[in-house]
Amino acid sequence: MQGIPQRIALLGSTGSIGTQALDIISSFPDKFIVETLIAGNNVDLLTRQALKFQPDSVVIGNEKHYQKLKDNLKETNIKVYTGDEASEQVVVSSTVDVVIASIVGYSGLRPTIAAIKAGKRIALANKETLVVAGEIIRKLVNETGSRIIPVDSEHSAIFQCLAGESGNPVEKITLTASGGPFLNWPAEKLKNVKPEEALKHPNWSMGNKVTIDSASLMNKGLEVIEAKWLFDLSPEQISVIVHPQSIIHSLVHFADGSVKAQMGVHDMRVPILYSLSYPDRFVSALPRLDFKKNSTLTFIEPDIKKFRNLSIAYEAIKKGGNMPCIMNAANEIAVKAFLAHKIGFLQMSDVVEYTMEESTFSSTPDLEFLEATDHDARERALDYINKHINRNDNTY
């Protein structure tokens, strides 16, 4: 990637991936220019980012914060917008070269689809986009010529291992999981886990939602579904292994018996940089892996009885259709409820299983049906929590 700097639209600029992406962009001012910043609610951080990077435009998703943001930036030439439609419009601008899709959850789907339809290159950190609408996304990518470069460390690792292997048969891939903070806890003890404990990830620094998903192994389940669509694999070709050191980020097994592994420090800025620089590798000052300090690598089979979410995700992708959408919606509600101390850690799986069993299934949903599915699944999950688990109001 030489010559003219790439102009970046950053979806989810105030989140964990977004802030780390801006750290990378600031380190390569001759390579990248921030064209658009998009955030949901954090108007103060978005203001600081806008003042530092001076983008052409900013979008705040929550309309309640629009006037404050506009006032904060009134001494600049930055255009200020609000709402979901604005997010979709700015990412398709002809001045945008790359869209970093890092909004967490279902809300990142629409603007990412808009960017794909416009043929943009997508640095994808929003795994829910492919979980919810993988088949639709693959079709759009093929039709528009858009390119998806994965940002998740595991999918970036697979992507890197497949470089130069075009046409060579892949037997399977293995996604690695840290195991989270409760890897060695007995199942009985998990009943009393508090959100504060689940948010203490042993290796990675992530947002609250992703951190809770990692603790419950739902994050790995979402990654299994994402990998199916990214790499055109069957569920049977995707395995998961717990690797507590988080040094090997994933592996590709080839038909001749060879295995490729991508390794590195557990720092999300490394795969973020690769997603932006691909197919080049830029010289960076990011931390290096020191084998003298990481001389032991261990691997453990995941305990799907203790962490049911991983098996639930495999069930969802094998069922196909709108089932992954149902699972994702229910999980988002369950995580919010857990973080609000309304349900227990293990009850998150109960919420997801109930919602999957009770929701209407379609084997061939279009985008409109998926949106209806998402809404319905959230209502069912919320109803289950309020009626069967918690009697408090649903203010979370």
C-alpha positions in Angstrom: 0.0 0.0 0.0 2.0 2.9 -1.3 1.4 6.5 -2.3 -1.7 8.4 -1.3 -2.8 7.9 2.3 -5.9 5.8 2.9 -8.9 7.7 4.1 -10.6 5.9 7.1 -14.2 5.9 8.3 -14.2 4.5 11.8 -17.5 2.9 13.0 -17.3 2.7 16.8 -14.5 5.2 17.4 -15.0 5.4 21.1 -14.9 1.7 21.8 -12.0 -0.5 22.7 -11.1 -1.4 19.0 -11.9 2.1 17.9 -9.5 3.8 20.3 -6.8 1.3 19.5 -7.3 1.9 15.8 -6.9 5.6 16.3 -3.6 4.9 18.2 -2.4 3.0 15.1 -3.6 5.7 12.7 -1.8 8.4 14.7 1.4 6.4 14.4 1.2 6.4 10.6 0.2 9.9 9.6 1.6 9.5 6.1 -0.4 6.3 5.6 -3.8 7.0 7.0 -6.2 9.9 7.3 -9.3 9.9 9.5 -12.2 10.9 7.2 -15.2 10.1 9.5 -15.7 9.2 13.2 -18.9 7.5 14.3 -19.8 6.7 17.9 -23.0 5.8 19.8 -23.1 7.7 23.1 -19.7 8.9 24.3 -20.0 12.5 23.1 -17.1 13.7 25.3 -14.6 11.2 23.9 -15.9 11.7 20.4 -15.3 15.4 20.8 -11.7 14.9 21.9 -11.1 12.5 19.0 -12.6 14.9 16.5 -10.5 17.8 17.8 -7.3 15.8 17.5 -7.9 14.1 14.1 -9.9 16.8 12.4 -12.1 14.5 10.3 -14.4 15.8 7.5 -17.4 14.6 9.5 -18.5 13.0 12.8 -21.7 11.1 13.6 -23.2 10.6 17.1 -25.8 7.7 17.0 -27.8 9.0 20.0 -29.7 12.0 18.8 -29.9 13.4 22.4 -26.2 14.2 22.2 -26.3 15.9 18.8 -26.6 19.5 20.0 -23.8 19.1 22.6 -21.5 17.6 19.9 -22.3 20.4 17.5 -21.7 23.0 20.1 -18.4 21.3 21.1 -17.2 21.5 17.5 -18.6 24.8 16.4 -15.2 26.4 16.1 -14.1 23.8 13.5 -15.1 23.0 10.0 -16.1 19.4 11.0 -19.6 18.4 9.7 -21.8 17.0 12.5 -24.5 14.4 12.0 -26.7 12.1 14.1 -28.7 8.9 13.7 -28.3 5.6 12.0 -29.1 6.9 8.5 -26.3 9.4 8.8 -23.9 6.6 9.7 -24.9 4.7 6.6 -24.5 7.8 4.4 -21.1 8.9 5.5 -19.4 5.5 5.1 -20.4 5.3 1.4 -18.8 8.6 0.6 -16.5 8.6 -2.4 -13.8 10.1 -0.1 -13.7 7.0 2.1 -11.3 4.2 1.2 -11.5 1.9 4.2 -14.2 1.4 6.8 -13.2 0.0 10.2 -16.4 -1.7 11.4 -15.9 -1.9 15.2 -19.4 -1.1 16.6 -20.2 -4.0 19.0 -23.4 -5.9 18.5 -26.3 -6.0 16.0 -26.2 -2.2 15.6 -23.1 -2.4 13.5 -24.9 -4.4 10.8 -26.6 -1.7 8.7 -23.7 0.7 8.2 -21.4 -2.2 7.4 -23.8 -3.5 4.8 -24.0 0.0 3.3 -20.2 0.1 3.1 -20.1 -3.3 1.4 -22.7 -2.2 -1.1 -20.5 0.8 -2.0 -17.6 -1.6 -2.6 -15.5 -0.3 0.3 -12.7 -2.3 1.8 -13.9 -3.4 5.3 -11.6 -3.9 8.3 -14.1 -6.0 10.2 -14.1 -6.1 14.0 -17.9 -6.4 14.3 -18.3 -10.2 14.4 -22.1 -9.9 14.8 -22.4 -8.7 11.1 -21.4 -12.2 9.8 -23.1 -14.0 12.7 -26.4 -12.5 11.9 -26.3 -12.1 8.1 -23.3 -14.2 6.9 -25.0 -15.5 3.8 -26.3 -12.1 2.8 -22.9 -10.5 3.4 -21.0 -13.1 1.3 -23.4 -12.6 -1.6 -23.0 -8.8 -1.4 -19.2 -9.0 -1.2 -19.2 -11.2 -4.4 -21.5 -8.8 -6.2 -19.8 -5.5 -5.3 -16.1 -6.4 -5.2 -15.8 -5.2 -1.6 -13.1 -6.8 0.4 -13.3 -7.9 4.1 -10.1 -8.1 6.1 -10.7 -9.5 9.6 -9.6 -7.6 12.6 -10.3 -10.2 15.4 -7.0 -11.7 16.4 -8.2 -15.2 15.7 -9.6 -14.5 12.2 -6.6 -12.3 11.3 -4.4 -15.3 12.2 -6.3 -17.6 9.9 -6.3 -14.9 7.2 -2.5 -14.6 7.5 -2.0 -18.4 7.5 -4.0 -18.7 4.3 -1.9 -16.0 2.5 -0.1 -17.7 -0.5 -2.2 -20.9 -0.1 -4.8 -20.2 -2.8 -6.0 -23.5 -4.2 -4.4 -25.6 -1.5 -7.0 -27.7 0.3 -7.7 -26.8 4.0 -8.7 -29.7 6.2 -9.8 -27.6 9.1 -9.0 -24.6 11.2 -8.5 -24.3 15.0 -9.5 -21.1 16.8 -7.7 -20.6 20.1 -9.4 -19.3 23.2 -7.8 -18.0 26.4 -10.4 -19.7 28.5 -11.2 -16.5 30.3 -11.0 -15.8 34.0 -13.0 -18.9 35.0 -11.0 -21.5 33.1 -10.1 -23.4 36.3 -13.1 -22.7 38.4 -15.5 -25.6 39.3 -18.9 -25.4 37.6 -20.7 -25.0 40.9 -18.7 -21.8 41.7 -19.8 -20.2 38.5 -23.4 -19.8 39.8 -22.2 -17.0 42.0 -19.9 -15.1 39.6 -20.3 -11.4 39.8 -19.9 -9.0 36.8 -16.9 -7.4 38.3 -15.1 -10.8 38.4 -16.1 -11.7 34.8 -14.7 -8.4 33.5 -11.2 -9.3 34.7 -9.9 -10.9 31.6 -6.5 -12.5 32.1 -4.9 -11.4 28.8 -6.9 -9.0 26.7 -8.2 -5.5 27.2 -11.7 -5.3 25.6 -15.0 -3.6 26.1 -17.5 -4.9 28.6 -19.7 -6.9 26.2 -16.9 -8.7 24.5 -15.2 -9.4 27.8 -18.3 -11.0 29.3 -18.7 -13.0 26.1 -15.1 -14.2 26.4 -15.7 -15.3 30.0 -18.8 -17.4 28.9 -17.1 -18.6 25.7 -20.0 -17.0 23.7 -17.3 -14.9 22.1 -15.7 -18.1 20.7 -19.0 -19.3 19.6 -19.6 -16.1 17.6 -16.1 -16.5 16.1 -16.9 -20.0 15.0 -19.9 -18.7 13.1 -17.9 -15.8 11.7 -15.1 -18.1 10.5 -17.6 -20.2 8.6 -18.6 -17.2 6.4 -15.2 -15.6 6.2 -13.4 -18.7 5.1 -16.2 -20.7 3.4 -16.0 -23.7 5.8 -18.5 -26.2 7.3 -19.0 -26.2 11.1 -17.2 -29.6 11.2 -14.1 -27.9 9.8 -13.9 -25.4 12.7 -12.5 -26.5 16.1 -11.7 -24.6 19.2 -8.9 -25.2 21.7 -8.2 -23.4 24.9 -4.7 -21.8 24.9 -4.4 -19.8 28.1 -1.2 -18.0 27.1 -2.9 -16.3 24.0 0.4 -16.5 22.0 -0.9 -18.7 19.2 -3.9 -16.8 17.8 -5.2 -19.6 15.6 -4.1 -22.5 13.3 -4.8 -23.8 9.8 -4.6 -27.5 9.1 -3.9 -28.5 5.5 -4.7 -31.7 3.7 -1.1 -32.8 3.5 -0.8 -32.8 7.3 0.9 -29.5 7.6 -0.3 -27.0 10.2 0.4 -23.2 10.1 0.1 -21.1 13.3 0.2 -17.4 13.6 1.8 -16.1 16.8 2.3 -12.8 18.5 1.8 -10.8 21.7 -1.8 -10.4 22.9 -2.2 -6.8 21.6 -5.1 -6.0 19.4 -3.2 -3.2 17.7 -1.2 -5.8 15.8 -4.2 -7.3 13.8 -5.7 -3.8 13.5 -2.6 -2.6 11.8 -2.4 -5.6 9.5 -6.1 -5.1 8.5 -5.2 -1.6 7.4 -1.8 -2.2 5.8 -2.7 -5.5 4.0 -1.1 -6.8 1.8 1.9 -4.9 3.2 3.4 -5.1 6.6 4.4 -1.8 8.1 7.4 -1.4 10.4 5.9 -0.6 13.8 7.0 0.0 17.4 4.4 -2.5 18.7 5.6 -5.0 21.4 7.5 -8.1 20.2 7.0 -11.7 21.3 9.8 -12.8 23.6 10.0 -16.6 23.7 12.3 -16.5 26.7 9.4 -15.0 28.7 6.8 -17.3 27.0 8.6 -20.7 26.9 5.6 -22.8 27.8 2.5 -23.1 25.5 -0.4 -25.3 26.7 -3.6 -26.5 25.1 -6.8 -27.7 26.7 -10.1 -29.1 25.3 -12.9 -26.6 26.0 -15.4 -27.8 28.6 -18.7 -27.3 26.8 -20.7 -28.7 29.8 -19.4 -25.9 32.0 -19.4 -23.3 29.3 -22.6 -24.2 27.3 -22.5 -21.2 25.0 -19.9 -22.7 22.7 -22.1 -25.8 22.0 -25.1 -23.4 21.7 -23.3 -21.5 18.9 -22.5 -24.7 17.1 -26.1 -25.7 17.3 -27.1 -22.3 15.9 -24.8 -22.5 12.9 -25.8 -26.1 12.1 -29.4 -25.1 12.1 -28.6 -22.0 10.0 -31.2 -19.6 8.7 -32.1 -17.0 11.2 -31.0 -19.1 14.2 -27.6 -17.4 14.7 -29.5 -14.0 14.6 -31.8 -15.3 17.4 -28.9 -16.5 19.4 -27.0 -13.2 19.1 -30.0 -11.1 20.0 -30.8 -13.1 23.1 -27.2 -13.1 24.2 -27.0 -9.3 23.9 -30.0 -9.0 26.2 -28.6 -11.6 28.6 -25.2 -9.9 28.8 -26.9 -6.6 29.6 -29.0 -8.2 32.3 -25.9 -9.9 33.8 -23.9 -6.7 33.9 -26.9 -5.1 35.6 -26.9 -7.8 38.3 -30.3 -9.0 37.2 -29.4 -12.6 36.3 -26.6 -14.9 37.1 -23.6 -15.9 35.0 -24.9 -19.4 34.1 -28.4 -18.0 33.5 -27.2 -16.2 30.4 -27.1 -19.5 28.6 -30.6 -20.3 29.9 -31.9 -17.1 28.3 -30.3 -17.9 25.0 -31.5 -21.5 24.9 -35.0 -20.5 25.8 -35.1 -17.8 23.1 -33.8 -20.2 20.4 -36.4 -22.8 21.3 -39.3 -20.4 21.3 -38.6 -18.1 18.3 -39.9 -18.5 14.8 -37.3 -20.2 12.5 -36.7 -19.4 8.8 -34.2 -21.2 6.8 -33.9 -18.5 4.1 -34.4 -15.1 5.8 -33.8 -11.8 4.0 -32.5 -8.7 5.7 -36.0 -7.5 6.6 -36.9 -10.8 8.2 -33.6 -10.8 10.2 -34.5 -7.3 11.5 -37.9 -8.6 12.7 -36.1 -11.7 14.1 -33.7 -9.6 16.1 -36.5 -7.5 17.5 -38.7 -10.5 18.4 -35.8 -12.4 20.0 -34.9 -9.5 22.2 -38.5 -9.2 23.4 -38.7 -13.0 24.1 -35.4 -12.9 26.0 -36.5 -9.9 28.0 -39.8 -11.5 28.8 -38.1 -14.7 30.0 -35.8 -12.7 32.3 -38.6 -10.7 33.8 -41.0 -13.6 34.2 -38.8 -16.6 35.0 -35.6 -15.1 36.5 -36.0 -11.5 37.6 -39.1 -9.6 38.7 -37.5 -6.2 38.5 -38.2 -3.7 35.7 -36.3 -3.8 32.4 -34.4 -0.5 32.7 -31.0 -1.9 31.6 
